[in-house]
Amino acid sequence: MDDLIAELELLNSNIISELSDANYEELVEYVDNRGIIIQRIQDHLNNVSIDPAQKARIVALTDHDDAILSQMNLLRVEAQDWLMKRNQAKAQRSAYESDFSPESILMDRKK
């Protein structure tokens, strides 16, 4: 059990040290690996109970969750903004790329 907690602590400290520069792929990898380790801890808890020192180490790991979630939300908002700008540009471009017949005339009006 201690080795699983140590593995989780190492994973957590690695992502925290690189958090400001972490991209979404690194955060996805962190979440996947964390999920695997947590599942192994839960499987282990079915057979053996946890002692107070181990519980304290696990609780200490959750102290950084807010910072990690904050970075994840920041990346989500950036991706959302990028998609919105891309869709706006696509809509503007499609207005000018319409299929016109070669014999048509386009007239602008002054307001």
BELNOR-V57183 format. One record per residue. N is the residue number from 1. RES is the residue in three letters. BURIAL is b if it has 24 or more other C-alpha atoms within 12 Angstrom, else e. D_LAST is the distance of its C-alpha to the last C-alpha in Angstrom with 1 decimal. Layout:
n=N res=RES burial=BURIAL d_last=D_LAST
n=N res=RES burial=BURIAL d_last=D_LAST
This chain:
n=1 res=MET burial=b d_last=74.8
n=2 res=ASP burial=e d_last=74.7
n=3 res=ASP burial=e d_last=73.6
n=4 res=LEU burial=b d_last=70.6
n=5 res=ILE burial=b d_last=69.5
n=6 res=ALA burial=e d_last=70.0
n=7 res=GLU burial=e d_last=67.8
n=8 res=LEU burial=b d_last=65.1
n=9 res=GLU burial=b d_last=65.5
n=10 res=LEU burial=e d_last=65.1
n=11 res=LEU burial=b d_last=62.0
n=12 res=ASN burial=b d_last=60.5
n=13 res=SER burial=e d_last=61.4
n=14 res=ASN burial=e d_last=59.9
n=15 res=ILE burial=b d_last=56.5
n=16 res=ILE burial=b d_last=56.5
n=17 res=SER burial=e d_last=57.3
n=18 res=GLU burial=e d_last=54.4
n=19 res=LEU burial=b d_last=52.0
n=20 res=SER burial=e d_last=49.3
n=21 res=ASP burial=e d_last=49.1
n=22 res=ALA burial=e d_last=49.7
n=23 res=ASN burial=e d_last=47.3
n=24 res=TYR burial=b d_last=46.9
n=25 res=GLU burial=e d_last=49.6
n=26 res=GLU burial=e d_last=52.1
n=27 res=LEU burial=b d_last=51.4
n=28 res=VAL burial=e d_last=51.7
n=29 res=GLU burial=e d_last=55.0
n=30 res=TYR burial=b d_last=56.2
n=31 res=VAL burial=e d_last=55.4
n=32 res=ASP burial=e d_last=57.2
n=33 res=ASN burial=e d_last=60.2
n=34 res=ARG burial=b d_last=60.4
n=35 res=GLY burial=e d_last=60.3
n=36 res=ILE burial=e d_last=63.2
n=37 res=ILE burial=b d_last=65.2
n=38 res=ILE burial=b d_last=64.6
n=39 res=GLN burial=e d_last=65.7
n=40 res=ARG burial=e d_last=68.8
n=41 res=ILE burial=b d_last=69.5
n=42 res=GLN burial=e d_last=69.1
n=43 res=ASP burial=e d_last=71.5
n=44 res=HIS burial=e d_last=73.9
n=45 res=LEU burial=e d_last=73.7
n=46 res=ASN burial=e d_last=74.9
n=47 res=ASN burial=e d_last=78.3
n=48 res=VAL burial=e d_last=78.6
n=49 res=SER burial=e d_last=77.6
n=50 res=ILE burial=e d_last=75.6
n=51 res=ASP burial=e d_last=77.3
n=52 res=PRO burial=e d_last=75.8
n=53 res=ALA burial=e d_last=75.3
n=54 res=GLN burial=e d_last=73.3
n=55 res=LYS burial=e d_last=71.3
n=56 res=ALA burial=e d_last=70.5
n=57 res=ARG burial=e d_last=69.3
n=58 res=ILE burial=b d_last=67.0
n=59 res=VAL burial=e d_last=65.6
n=60 res=ALA burial=e d_last=65.0
n=61 res=LEU burial=b d_last=62.9
n=62 res=THR burial=e d_last=60.4
n=63 res=ASP burial=e d_last=59.7
n=64 res=HIS burial=e d_last=57.2
n=65 res=ASP burial=e d_last=55.4
n=66 res=ASP burial=e d_last=52.7
n=67 res=ALA burial=e d_last=51.8
n=68 res=ILE burial=b d_last=51.8
n=69 res=LEU burial=e d_last=49.6
n=70 res=SER burial=e d_last=47.2
n=71 res=GLN burial=b d_last=46.9
n=72 res=MET burial=b d_last=46.4
n=73 res=ASN burial=e d_last=43.6
n=74 res=LEU burial=e d_last=41.9
n=75 res=LEU burial=b d_last=42.0
n=76 res=ARG burial=e d_last=40.7
n=77 res=VAL burial=e d_last=37.7
n=78 res=GLU burial=e d_last=37.0
n=79 res=ALA burial=e d_last=37.3
n=80 res=GLN burial=e d_last=35.0
n=81 res=ASP burial=e d_last=32.3
n=82 res=TRP burial=e d_last=32.8
n=83 res=LEU burial=e d_last=32.5
n=84 res=MET burial=e d_last=29.3
n=85 res=LYS burial=e d_last=27.7
n=86 res=ARG burial=e d_last=29.1
n=87 res=ASN burial=e d_last=27.8
n=88 res=GLN burial=e d_last=24.2
n=89 res=ALA burial=e d_last=24.5
n=90 res=LYS burial=e d_last=26.0
n=91 res=ALA burial=e d_last=23.2
n=92 res=GLN burial=e d_last=20.5
n=93 res=ARG burial=e d_last=22.8
n=94 res=SER burial=e d_last=23.5
n=95 res=ALA burial=e d_last=19.9
n=96 res=TYR burial=e d_last=20.2
n=97 res=GLU burial=e d_last=23.8
n=98 res=SER burial=e d_last=23.4
n=99 res=ASP burial=e d_last=25.7
n=100 res=PHE burial=e d_last=24.1
n=101 res=SER burial=e d_last=26.3
n=102 res=PRO burial=e d_last=26.9
n=103 res=GLU burial=e d_last=26.1
n=104 res=SER burial=e d_last=22.6
n=105 res=ILE burial=e d_last=19.4
n=106 res=LEU burial=e d_last=16.3
n=107 res=MET burial=e d_last=13.0
n=108 res=ASP burial=e d_last=9.7
n=109 res=ARG burial=e d_last=6.4
n=110 res=LYS burial=e d_last=3.8
n=111 res=LYS burial=e d_last=0.0
